[in-house]
Amino acid sequence: MSYEEVYKLYHTSPEFQGFIALESQPVYATVTLFVALAFMLLALMSTSKVRGSALAVQFVSYTGLSFLGSIFFGLATVFLTNSFGVYA
């Protein structure tokens, strides 16, 4: 594809509208970061709280909480990189 074709496509394509406005992404990043930290702390505390229960129950609760924490850490990373990458 030549430069002229790319230039024409760029100017004829519709303007991109993001799902979440860039101005509000730092707020979302802060909230999701705190939620992720809360889930990770709950996961760590769940292993010490339920010592009398079966190992399978402890494993499932730890896995679920750490999975949710990881999802929210991923969202926080995306929001942080979008906000700092655009505004820096």
Contacts in CASP RR format, 6 or more apart in sequence:
PFRMAT RR
TARGET T0000
AUTHOR 0000-0000-0000
METHOD contacts of the structure
MODEL  1
MSYEEVYKLYHTSPEFQGFIALESQPVYATVTLFVALAFMLLALMSTSKV
RGSALAVQFVSYTGLSFLGSIFFGLATVFLTNSFGVYA
20 28 0 8 1.000
20 79 0 8 1.000
22 82 0 8 1.000
22 83 0 8 1.000
22 86 0 8 1.000
22 87 0 8 1.000
25 79 0 8 1.000
25 82 0 8 1.000
25 83 0 8 1.000
26 79 0 8 1.000
26 80 0 8 1.000
26 83 0 8 1.000
28 75 0 8 1.000
28 79 0 8 1.000
29 76 0 8 1.000
29 79 0 8 1.000
29 80 0 8 1.000
29 83 0 8 1.000
32 72 0 8 1.000
32 73 0 8 1.000
32 74 0 8 1.000
32 75 0 8 1.000
32 76 0 8 1.000
32 79 0 8 1.000
33 72 0 8 1.000
33 73 0 8 1.000
33 76 0 8 1.000
33 80 0 8 1.000
35 69 0 8 1.000
35 72 0 8 1.000
36 69 0 8 1.000
36 70 0 8 1.000
36 71 0 8 1.000
36 72 0 8 1.000
36 73 0 8 1.000
36 74 0 8 1.000
36 75 0 8 1.000
36 76 0 8 1.000
39 65 0 8 1.000
39 66 0 8 1.000
39 68 0 8 1.000
39 69 0 8 1.000
39 72 0 8 1.000
40 65 0 8 1.000
40 66 0 8 1.000
40 69 0 8 1.000
40 73 0 8 1.000
42 65 0 8 1.000
43 61 0 8 1.000
43 62 0 8 1.000
43 64 0 8 1.000
43 65 0 8 1.000
43 66 0 8 1.000
43 69 0 8 1.000
46 58 0 8 1.000
46 61 0 8 1.000
46 62 0 8 1.000
46 65 0 8 1.000
47 58 0 8 1.000
47 62 0 8 1.000
50 57 0 8 1.000
50 58 0 8 1.000
50 61 0 8 1.000
END
